[in-house]
Amino acid sequence: MAETFACDIRWPDGEQRRSYLKCFTNDRYLGVVNEITGYVIARACYLPIPEHAGVVELSDTLIDSLGIASNDVYPYAFAISEAPGSSPNSRFENLPIEIAVRLTRQLLSGWHGAPRLIAFDDWAANEDRNLGNFLIKDEKNAFIIDHSNLPVRLMWTDQCLDPSASYQNQMMAIMHHEHGLPFDSAFITRAAKSHPDAFAFAKSELDYWWGAFLGPDPARLSSIDNFFHTRATQGEARLSQALNLLAV
């Protein structure tokens, strides 16, 4: 989806930290605003994310230093500071996928953020929560990363953002693998109940970034706003139905 480069970035607090720069091609430019959207909403949901994120305007000198074709790279990149832990993909890279999923579920069974992440991925229609999209520090701590493909897919259009549609929830599948959820499913709907407030909290920041990147495309701009607002308000009922629970 993107060329990702490890680097050191001096963040606004003056500290230099190990970080990553995600550079997209022009035909995948929505990856930047998708990453921003995922980061801002995940933070509003009190999910553990890397401490710092930002947008870098790529100069010709920087592009040349990265060794990528300047005529094809989108001039803005997404930057994210490093978080502790390793992905299941790297932890279990030599194991069959079934075993890797089983071991991942075992590791995350005691992680308090798992229900909130399932609810978040449902809200954001994130169908790409694969074993490389979160970092496990230990049995009680994990961090989520990589949101280039939400909502729905990388190069989404206003026509494909249907707030009432059903989308695959890969995190639900991981945590449900073989033995069912390792926690009460009501924790998931309880997390979804907070999404309208989370959206209201994040709205001004989202409006800024959506306006900056989607302003020239009013159809996309209107559809992403409506999509996240509608799915936030309907999330508790939608997940209660999916989990056969009574929304209260």
C-alpha positions as CSV (number, residue, x, y, z in Angstrom):
1,M,0.0,0.0,0.0
2,A,2.9,2.4,0.7
3,E,6.6,2.6,0.9
4,T,7.5,2.7,4.6
5,F,10.8,4.1,5.8
6,A,12.3,3.8,9.3
7,C,13.8,7.2,10.4
8,D,14.4,9.5,13.3
9,I,12.1,12.5,13.6
10,R,12.3,15.4,16.0
11,W,8.8,15.9,17.1
12,P,7.3,19.3,18.3
13,D,8.2,18.6,21.9
14,G,11.8,18.7,20.9
15,E,12.5,15.0,21.4
16,Q,13.9,12.9,18.6
17,R,12.3,9.5,18.3
18,R,12.5,6.4,16.1
19,S,9.6,6.8,13.7
20,Y,8.2,5.6,10.4
21,L,7.4,7.6,7.2
22,K,4.6,6.1,5.0
23,C,4.9,7.4,1.4
24,F,2.0,6.8,-1.0
25,T,1.9,7.0,-4.8
26,N,-0.4,9.6,-6.4
27,D,-3.0,6.9,-7.3
28,R,-3.1,5.9,-3.6
29,Y,-3.2,9.4,-2.1
30,L,-6.2,8.7,0.1
31,G,-3.9,6.6,2.3
32,V,-2.7,9.7,4.1
33,V,-6.1,11.0,5.1
34,N,-7.2,7.4,6.0
35,E,-4.2,7.1,8.3
36,I,-5.0,10.4,9.9
37,T,-8.7,9.4,10.3
38,G,-7.9,6.1,11.9
39,Y,-5.4,7.7,14.3
40,V,-7.7,10.6,15.4
41,I,-10.7,8.4,16.0
42,A,-8.7,5.6,17.7
43,R,-7.3,8.2,20.1
44,A,-10.9,9.5,20.8
45,C,-11.8,5.9,21.6
46,Y,-8.9,5.7,24.1
47,L,-7.2,2.9,22.2
48,P,-3.5,2.6,22.6
49,I,-1.7,4.1,19.6
50,P,1.8,5.4,19.0
51,E,2.4,8.6,20.9
52,H,3.0,10.9,17.9
53,A,1.7,11.2,14.4
54,G,1.8,13.9,11.7
55,V,2.0,14.8,8.1
56,V,5.2,15.5,6.3
57,E,5.4,17.6,3.1
58,L,8.0,15.8,1.0
59,S,10.7,18.0,-0.6
60,D,12.5,17.0,-3.7
61,T,15.6,16.5,-1.7
62,L,13.9,14.2,0.8
63,I,12.2,12.2,-2.0
64,D,15.6,11.8,-3.7
65,S,17.1,10.6,-0.5
66,L,14.4,7.9,-0.2
67,G,15.2,6.6,-3.6
68,I,11.6,6.7,-4.9
69,A,10.4,8.1,-8.2
70,S,9.5,11.7,-7.6
71,N,7.0,11.9,-10.5
72,D,4.8,9.2,-8.9
73,V,5.0,9.9,-5.2
74,Y,2.2,11.8,-3.4
75,P,3.8,15.0,-2.0
76,Y,2.5,14.3,1.5
77,A,3.5,11.4,3.7
78,F,2.1,10.1,7.0
79,A,4.6,10.0,9.9
80,I,4.2,7.9,13.1
81,S,6.4,7.4,16.1
82,E,7.5,3.9,17.0
83,A,5.5,1.9,19.6
84,P,6.8,-0.9,21.7
85,G,6.1,-4.5,20.8
86,S,6.1,-6.7,17.7
87,S,3.3,-7.8,15.3
88,P,2.0,-11.3,15.3
89,N,3.3,-11.5,11.7
90,S,6.8,-11.1,12.9
91,R,6.4,-13.1,16.1
92,F,4.9,-16.1,14.3
93,E,6.3,-15.6,10.8
94,N,7.3,-19.2,10.3
95,L,4.0,-20.7,11.5
96,P,0.9,-21.6,9.6
97,I,-1.7,-18.9,9.7
98,E,-4.2,-21.0,11.8
99,I,-1.6,-21.5,14.5
100,A,-0.6,-17.8,14.3
101,V,-4.2,-16.7,14.8
102,R,-4.6,-19.1,17.7
103,L,-1.5,-17.8,19.5
104,T,-2.5,-14.2,18.8
105,R,-5.9,-14.8,20.4
106,Q,-4.2,-16.4,23.4
107,L,-1.8,-13.4,23.8
108,L,-4.7,-10.8,23.5
109,S,-7.2,-12.6,25.7
110,G,-6.2,-10.5,28.7
111,W,-5.8,-7.3,26.8
112,H,-8.5,-4.8,28.0
113,G,-8.4,-3.0,24.6
114,A,-9.6,-5.9,22.6
115,P,-13.4,-5.2,22.9
116,R,-12.8,-1.5,22.1
117,L,-10.7,-2.4,19.0
118,I,-13.5,-4.7,17.7
119,A,-16.0,-1.9,18.2
120,F,-13.6,0.6,16.6
121,D,-13.1,-1.6,13.5
122,D,-16.8,-2.0,13.2
123,W,-17.4,1.7,13.3
124,A,-14.6,2.5,10.8
125,A,-15.5,-0.4,8.5
126,N,-11.9,-1.5,8.8
127,E,-11.7,-4.9,6.9
128,D,-7.9,-4.9,7.0
129,R,-7.1,-5.7,10.6
130,N,-4.5,-8.4,9.7
131,L,-1.8,-9.8,11.9
132,G,0.5,-7.0,10.9
133,N,-1.7,-4.2,12.0
134,F,-1.1,-4.2,15.7
135,L,1.9,-4.6,18.0
136,I,1.9,-6.8,21.1
137,K,4.1,-5.7,23.9
138,D,2.9,-8.3,26.4
139,E,-0.3,-10.1,27.4
140,K,-1.9,-6.9,28.7
141,N,-0.5,-4.3,26.3
142,A,-0.9,-3.8,22.6
143,F,-0.8,-0.9,20.2
144,I,-2.8,-0.5,16.9
145,I,-1.2,0.8,13.7
146,D,-1.8,0.9,10.0
147,H,-5.1,2.4,8.9
148,S,-4.5,3.0,5.3
149,N,-7.5,0.9,4.2
150,L,-10.3,2.5,6.3
151,P,-13.1,3.2,5.7
152,V,-13.8,0.1,3.6
153,R,-10.7,0.3,1.3
154,L,-7.8,2.5,0.4
155,M,-9.3,4.4,-2.5
156,W,-12.8,4.5,-1.3
157,T,-15.5,6.6,-3.1
158,D,-18.6,8.3,-2.0
159,Q,-20.6,5.5,-3.6
160,C,-18.9,2.7,-1.6
161,L,-19.4,4.3,1.9
162,D,-22.8,2.9,2.9
163,P,-23.3,3.5,6.6
164,S,-25.9,0.7,6.9
165,A,-23.8,-2.0,5.2
166,S,-22.2,-4.9,6.9
167,Y,-18.4,-5.1,6.8
168,Q,-16.0,-7.9,7.8
169,N,-14.5,-7.5,11.2
170,Q,-11.2,-9.2,11.2
171,M,-10.5,-8.5,14.8
172,M,-13.7,-10.1,15.8
173,A,-12.7,-13.2,13.8
174,I,-9.3,-13.3,15.5
175,M,-10.7,-13.1,19.0
176,H,-13.6,-15.5,18.2
177,H,-11.2,-18.1,16.7
178,E,-12.0,-21.7,17.7
179,H,-13.3,-21.0,21.3
180,G,-15.5,-17.9,21.1
181,L,-14.7,-14.5,22.6
182,P,-12.5,-14.7,25.7
183,F,-14.6,-11.9,27.4
184,D,-18.2,-10.9,27.7
185,S,-19.4,-9.6,24.4
186,A,-21.3,-6.8,26.2
187,F,-17.9,-5.1,26.6
188,I,-18.0,-4.6,22.8
189,T,-21.4,-2.9,22.7
190,R,-20.5,-0.8,25.7
191,A,-17.5,0.5,23.8
192,A,-19.7,1.3,20.8
193,K,-22.1,3.2,23.0
194,S,-19.3,5.8,23.5
195,H,-18.7,6.4,19.8
196,P,-21.1,9.3,19.4
197,D,-19.2,11.2,22.1
198,A,-15.9,10.1,20.6
199,F,-16.9,11.4,17.2
200,A,-18.1,14.7,18.7
201,F,-14.7,15.0,20.5
202,A,-12.7,14.3,17.4
203,K,-14.9,16.2,14.9
204,S,-13.1,19.6,14.8
205,E,-9.7,17.9,14.2
206,L,-11.3,15.5,11.6
207,D,-12.9,18.5,9.8
208,Y,-9.5,20.2,9.6
209,W,-7.8,17.2,8.0
210,W,-10.7,16.1,5.8
211,G,-11.1,19.7,4.6
212,A,-7.3,19.9,3.8
213,F,-7.2,16.7,1.8
214,L,-10.8,16.2,0.6
215,G,-11.8,19.9,0.1
216,P,-11.5,19.7,-3.7
217,D,-13.7,16.5,-3.7
218,P,-17.0,17.6,-2.0
219,A,-18.7,14.3,-2.7
220,R,-16.0,12.4,-0.8
221,L,-15.9,15.0,1.9
222,S,-19.6,14.8,2.5
223,S,-19.8,11.1,2.4
224,I,-17.0,10.4,4.9
225,D,-18.5,12.8,7.4
226,N,-22.0,11.2,7.1
227,F,-20.5,7.7,7.1
228,F,-18.7,8.1,10.5
229,H,-21.5,10.1,12.1
230,T,-24.2,7.6,11.1
231,R,-22.2,4.5,12.0
232,A,-21.3,6.1,15.4
233,T,-25.0,6.7,16.3
234,Q,-26.0,3.2,15.1
235,G,-23.0,1.2,16.4
236,E,-24.4,-0.1,19.7
237,A,-27.6,-1.4,18.0
238,R,-25.7,-2.8,15.0
239,L,-23.2,-4.7,17.2
240,S,-25.9,-5.8,19.6
241,Q,-27.7,-7.4,16.7
242,A,-24.6,-9.0,15.4
243,L,-23.8,-10.4,18.8
244,N,-27.4,-11.3,19.7
245,L,-27.5,-8.9,22.6
246,L,-30.2,-6.5,23.7
247,A,-29.0,-2.9,23.4
248,V,-29.5,-1.0,26.7
